[in-house]
Amino acid sequence: MATIITDECINCGVCEPECPNAAIDDGTKGGIDFYYIDPELCTECVGFHGEEACQEVCPVDCCIPDPDRRESEQLLLERAQQIHPDQTFPGLDELTAETSLFHNPDRKNAHLDQ
């Protein structure tokens, strides 16, 4: 599932540089600046981190999984490989708590896997 930024966002911008895929961008909606995550670029940091980097730095916890867009660990890893063809990623069976939130028991939204 891709991550979304909710309306609770305070537009601090700390999440944008943390995304390994440059999926977070600022835009304008009705003259109001806001941050958003491109779901086609979001990999939930699978292959990079054991938690979503944007979620870890967000001071108001507004970076959350999109309940309407659930995606498998395999799909997210494949997306990361497509976005970064010149990088080497662990295989699906080699992902750990340090490289995939699916293996991290301490992640904030573990309940969404059920």
N, C-alpha and C positions, 0 to 999 in steps of 0.2 A: 504494500500500500504506500502511496506517496504521503508525504507529510504536508500539512497545510498550516498556514498562519492565520489564526483567528482574529476577530475584530478587537480582541483585547490587546493587540500589538500596540506598543507605545512608540514605535518607529525609531528605536534606539540604534538599529543597524548592526548590533554586535553579531548577529547570526550570519550576515552576508559573507564576510571573509572566511568563516569557518567551514563553509560547504565545499567539500572536495570536488564537486561537479559544477560549481558556479550555477547552481539551480535557483539560487535566491537572488531576487532583483527588487529594486524599488520601482514604483510606478505611480501613476496619478489616477485617482478615481474621484470624479466630481470635484476636482481641485484639491483633494486631500491626498497627501502622500501616504503610501502604504507599501508594505513588503509582501511579496508573494513567492511561492515556490512552484517552479515549472515541473509538473508531475512527470513529464517525459525525461527530465534530467535527474529527478530525485531517485536515489538508490537506498534511502534510509541509512546511508553510510556503510552498507554491506560491502565487505572487502577492504574497508578503511578503518573503521572503529567499531567498538563493541556497544556503542550507543549513538544516537543521532547527535551530531555535533551541534546543530542548531538548537536542539532541545536542551543540551547541556549548558549552553551559555545564555539562554533566554531568561531574563530576570522576572518575567511575568508568566512563564509557562504557557505561551500561546502557540508554540510549535507542537502540533499534535498529529497523530496518524489520521488520515482521511478515512473515515469508516465506510465511505462509498467506493473506495479504491483499494481493496485488499490485494496484495501481490505476494507471491512466494519468494522465499529466499533465493531460489534458483533464478527466477526472473530478474530480481534486483541485482544479483551478481552478474548475470549476462548483460544487463544494461550498463553496469559499471565497466565491463570489458569492452562494450561497444563505444562508450563515451571516451575511454582511455585505451585505445588499441596498442599504444606503445608501452603500457605498464603491465607488469606481471602481477596476477592475483592468485591467491590460493584456490585450489579446487573446492568445489562445493563440500566434499567430505573432509576438507582440511580447515574449514572455517572454525574459529574458536570464539570464546567470549570477548577476545580482544579485537576480532575482525568482523563480528556479526552480532547484531542485537538479538538475533534468534537464539543465540547460545548464552546470552547474558541474563542470568537470573535476577539481577538487580535493576534491570531497565524499568523505566517508569510505566510503560504500557503493556507489560507482559500479558495482562488479562485479554488483550485483543486477539491473541493467538488461539484462544479457545473457541 
